[in-house]
Amino acid sequence: MKAVLCKEYGPPDSLVVEDVASPTPNRGEVLLAVRAAGVNFPDVLIIQNKYQFRPPLPFAPGGEVAGVVTALGEGVTTLEIGDRVIGSTGWGGFAEELAVDASRTIAIPDEMDFVTASAFLMTYGTSHHALKDRAHLREGETLLVLGAAGGVGLAAVELGKLMGARVIAAASTPEKLAVCREHGADELIDYAREDLKERVKQLTSGNGVDVVYDPIGGAYAETALRGTAWDGRYLVVGFAAGDIPKIPLNLVLLKGCQIVGVFWGAFTVREPERHRANIAELMTWFRAGKLKPHVSATFPLERAAEALNAMAERRVMGKVVLVPGSAE
């Protein structure tokens, strides 16, 4: 089978595509024929040795795939050969085949194609857990989403609107903001051209926002925290800007607000029953047409570096997906 390999840590252009032996599923695992693999920001970090997980070299990046079960490991009784599933794993997905623990799979609804499925779980799962379980977002509250045109950001825009919030989307270009508007944003902030602090103040009549969803970190973090209302919740989702901000804790005291960490991956392992319930809710909303994942481009495995560079340079709107076997 073909796989995208990280043989030494470095930028996306250091990756290679090679033929490697097909994996054999161990006890409790299934073998998937990968039909599509979602590209996520952790994939950019893991190949540079900047992520919390460090698989031994060489390895294939890719933590989210959609495919068909082709073989069952010993003891697997919950799946059958031919089942269509989303597989969640820390790495290994940028390949034509992947062995994954059966417990880390989710059935794909008949209404969902493989490309959409590979772009669904991590973004919507993260944002749903963040807004529902961590922020306890309530109907009528105001939600500010930073990096709103990215994968998790756009999911947060959709989910926030679905949960009854007034959604303010902040992004860096008019094109990105137009996508946010299409996915339900009520208000827009172009923080490359507008003052984030002043625009939040204007849009909330000086009261601030109830929830900040921040997958970016960096220079806008403290400004966004200062823009929270009394009893606001600031969600720490990620650090796509590359810098982990240092926050003056007196702000938390003065505003009576909370800084809340969101680690969806750990949540899925520590609280699998709640995770399954959340995914069931998301799939119900998808089948009802209430969620519309935005895939802006697909690439063959041979162009994985191009897809990852677009992610690293924050040029992606929604998600990009690798499709093994597709024509270049």
C-alpha positions in Angstrom: 0.0 0.0 0.0 1.0 3.6 -0.4 1.5 5.8 2.6 2.7 9.4 3.3 5.7 9.0 5.6 7.5 11.3 8.1 11.0 9.8 8.2 12.5 12.8 9.9 10.9 15.7 11.7 10.5 18.8 9.6 8.1 20.8 7.4 5.5 19.2 5.1 7.9 19.3 2.1 10.1 16.7 3.9 7.4 14.1 3.7 7.7 11.2 1.2 5.2 8.8 -0.4 6.3 5.2 -0.4 5.0 1.7 -0.7 4.9 -0.1 2.6 3.5 -3.4 3.9 -0.2 -3.5 4.7 -1.0 -3.5 8.4 -2.5 -6.5 10.1 -5.2 -5.8 12.7 -4.3 -6.9 16.2 -6.8 -8.1 18.8 -9.6 -5.6 19.1 -8.7 -3.8 15.9 -10.1 -3.6 12.4 -8.4 -3.0 9.1 -9.8 -0.1 7.1 -9.5 0.6 3.4 -9.1 4.4 3.6 -11.3 6.3 1.3 -10.6 9.7 2.6 -8.4 11.3 5.3 -9.1 14.6 6.9 -6.3 17.1 7.3 -6.1 18.8 10.7 -3.7 21.3 12.4 -2.3 18.6 14.7 -1.0 16.9 11.6 1.2 19.9 10.9 2.5 19.8 14.4 3.2 16.1 14.8 5.5 15.9 11.7 7.6 18.7 13.3 7.8 17.1 16.8 5.7 19.9 18.2 2.7 17.8 19.3 2.0 16.1 22.6 2.1 12.7 20.9 5.5 11.5 19.4 5.1 8.3 17.4 8.4 6.6 16.5 9.9 7.4 13.2 8.9 6.6 10.4 5.2 7.2 10.7 2.3 8.4 8.6 0.5 11.5 9.9 -3.3 11.7 9.8 -5.6 11.3 12.8 -9.0 11.1 11.1 -10.1 8.8 8.3 -13.2 7.4 6.6 -13.2 4.0 5.1 -14.5 0.5 4.8 -13.8 -2.4 7.2 -11.9 -5.1 5.2 -10.6 -7.4 8.1 -11.4 -8.0 11.7 -8.9 -8.6 14.5 -9.5 -11.2 17.1 -12.3 -10.5 19.5 -14.1 -7.8 17.4 -17.8 -8.4 17.4 -19.2 -4.9 17.0 -18.3 -4.4 13.4 -18.5 -6.5 10.2 -16.5 -6.5 7.0 -18.0 -4.0 4.6 -19.1 -1.5 7.3 -18.5 2.2 6.5 -16.8 3.9 9.5 -14.9 7.0 10.6 -11.7 5.9 12.3 -10.1 8.1 14.9 -6.4 7.6 15.6 -3.5 9.9 16.6 -1.6 9.2 13.3 -1.3 6.7 10.5 -4.3 7.9 8.4 -2.5 9.3 5.4 -2.3 5.9 3.8 -4.3 3.5 1.7 -4.9 1.2 4.7 -5.1 1.7 8.5 -5.5 -0.7 11.5 -7.5 1.1 14.2 -9.1 0.0 17.5 -12.7 -1.0 16.9 -13.7 1.2 19.8 -12.3 4.2 18.0 -14.7 4.0 15.1 -18.0 5.6 14.4 -20.6 4.4 11.9 -21.1 6.6 8.9 -24.7 7.5 8.1 -26.0 6.4 4.7 -26.5 10.1 3.9 -22.8 11.0 4.4 -20.1 10.4 1.8 -16.5 9.4 2.7 -15.0 12.9 2.1 -17.6 14.6 4.3 -17.2 11.8 6.9 -13.4 12.3 7.1 -14.0 16.1 7.7 -16.6 15.7 10.3 -15.6 14.0 13.6 -12.6 16.0 14.8 -13.9 19.5 14.0 -17.5 19.1 15.0 -16.6 16.8 17.9 -14.2 19.3 19.3 -16.5 22.3 18.9 -19.6 20.5 20.2 -17.7 19.3 23.4 -16.3 22.9 23.8 -19.6 24.7 23.6 -21.9 22.1 25.2 -19.7 20.5 27.9 -17.1 23.1 28.7 -18.8 26.5 28.1 -22.4 25.3 28.8 -23.5 27.8 26.1 -27.0 28.9 26.6 -29.6 30.2 24.2 -29.5 34.0 23.8 -25.8 34.3 24.8 -23.2 35.9 22.6 -20.4 33.7 21.2 -17.1 35.1 19.7 -15.3 32.6 17.5 -11.7 33.4 16.6 -10.2 31.8 13.5 -13.8 31.3 12.5 -13.2 30.1 8.9 -11.0 27.2 9.9 -12.2 23.7 10.5 -13.1 23.9 14.2 -13.9 27.5 13.9 -16.5 27.1 11.2 -18.0 24.1 13.1 -18.2 26.4 16.2 -20.1 29.0 14.2 -22.6 26.5 12.9 -23.1 24.8 16.3 -23.3 28.1 18.2 -26.0 29.3 15.9 -27.8 25.9 16.2 -27.6 26.2 20.0 -29.3 29.5 20.0 -26.4 31.9 20.4 -25.7 35.2 18.7 -22.5 34.4 16.8 -19.7 36.8 16.1 -17.2 35.4 13.6 -13.6 36.8 13.5 -11.3 36.0 10.7 -8.5 37.6 8.6 -9.9 38.1 5.1 -13.2 39.1 3.5 -13.3 35.8 1.7 -13.1 33.8 5.0 -15.7 36.0 6.5 -18.1 35.4 3.6 -17.9 31.7 4.3 -18.6 32.3 8.0 -21.7 34.3 7.0 -22.8 31.4 4.8 -22.6 29.1 7.8 -24.7 31.2 10.1 -22.6 34.0 11.6 -24.6 37.0 12.7 -21.8 39.5 12.9 -18.3 39.6 11.3 -15.0 41.0 12.4 -12.0 41.3 10.1 -9.2 41.4 12.6 -6.6 42.1 10.0 -8.2 45.4 9.3 -10.4 46.2 12.3 -9.6 46.7 16.0 -10.9 43.5 17.7 -11.3 45.1 21.0 -13.3 48.1 19.7 -15.5 46.0 17.4 -16.4 43.6 20.2 -17.3 46.5 22.4 -19.5 48.0 19.6 -21.2 44.8 18.8 -22.1 44.1 22.4 -22.9 47.6 23.5 -19.9 47.5 25.8 -21.1 44.4 27.7 -18.7 41.9 26.2 -19.3 38.4 24.9 -20.4 35.5 27.0 -18.2 32.9 25.4 -14.9 33.1 23.5 -13.9 30.1 21.3 -10.2 30.4 20.6 -8.3 27.9 18.5 -5.6 30.5 17.6 -3.9 31.7 20.7 -1.1 34.3 20.0 -1.7 38.0 19.9 -5.5 38.1 20.0 -5.9 35.9 23.1 -5.6 38.6 25.8 -7.7 41.1 23.7 -10.5 38.5 23.4 -10.3 37.7 27.1 -10.6 41.4 27.9 -13.7 41.4 25.7 -15.6 38.8 27.8 -18.7 39.8 29.9 -19.1 39.2 33.6 -19.3 35.4 34.1 -17.8 34.9 30.6 -16.1 31.7 29.6 -12.9 31.7 27.5 -12.3 28.4 25.7 -8.7 27.4 25.1 -9.0 25.1 22.1 -5.5 25.4 20.4 -2.6 27.5 19.3 -2.7 27.7 15.5 -0.8 31.0 15.7 2.2 29.1 17.1 2.5 31.2 20.3 1.1 30.1 23.6 -0.1 33.4 25.2 0.7 34.4 28.8 -2.5 35.7 30.4 -2.6 38.2 33.3 -4.7 36.3 35.9 -6.0 39.5 37.5 -8.3 39.8 34.4 -10.0 36.6 35.5 -10.6 38.0 38.9 -11.8 41.4 37.8 -14.2 40.0 35.2 -15.4 37.0 37.3 -14.8 34.9 34.2 -13.4 31.5 33.6 -10.5 30.2 31.4 -11.6 26.7 30.3 -9.4 24.1 28.6 -10.8 22.0 25.8 -9.0 18.7 25.1 -11.4 16.8 23.0 -9.1 13.9 22.3 -8.6 13.2 26.1 -12.3 13.6 26.6 -13.1 10.8 24.1 -10.9 8.4 26.0 -11.8 9.4 29.6 -15.5 9.8 29.0 -16.4 7.5 26.1 -20.1 7.2 26.9 -20.6 11.0 26.9 -18.5 11.2 23.7 -20.7 8.6 22.0 -23.8 10.5 23.1 -22.4 13.7 21.7 -21.6 12.1 18.4 -25.1 10.6 18.2 -26.5 14.1 18.6 -24.2 15.5 15.9 -25.2 12.8 13.5 -28.9 13.5 14.2 -28.3 17.1 13.3 -26.4 16.2 10.2 -29.1 13.9 8.9 -31.6 16.7 9.6 -29.6 19.0 7.4 -28.6 21.3 10.2 -24.8 20.8 9.8 -23.1 21.3 6.5 -19.3 20.5 6.6 -17.3 22.7 4.3 -14.6 20.9 2.4 -12.7 23.5 0.3 -10.4 21.1 -1.5 -9.4 17.5 -1.9 -5.9 16.1 -2.8 -4.3 12.8 -3.6 -1.8 11.3 -1.2 1.0 12.5 -3.4 0.0 16.1 -2.7 -0.2 15.7 1.1 2.6 18.3 1.6 0.6 20.9 -0.4 -2.5 20.2 1.8 -0.4 20.5 5.0 1.3 23.7 3.8 -2.1 25.3 3.2 -3.1 24.3 6.7 0.1 25.6 8.2 -0.2 28.9 6.4 -3.9 29.3 7.4 -5.2 29.4 3.9 -7.7 26.6 4.4 -11.4 27.5 4.8 -13.3 24.7 6.5 -11.4 21.4 5.8 -9.1 19.9 3.1 -9.1 16.1 2.6 -6.7 13.6 1.1 -8.3 10.9 -1.1 -6.1 7.8 -1.7 -6.2 6.6 -5.2 -7.5 9.8 -6.7 -5.9 11.2 -9.8 -3.3 13.9 -9.5 
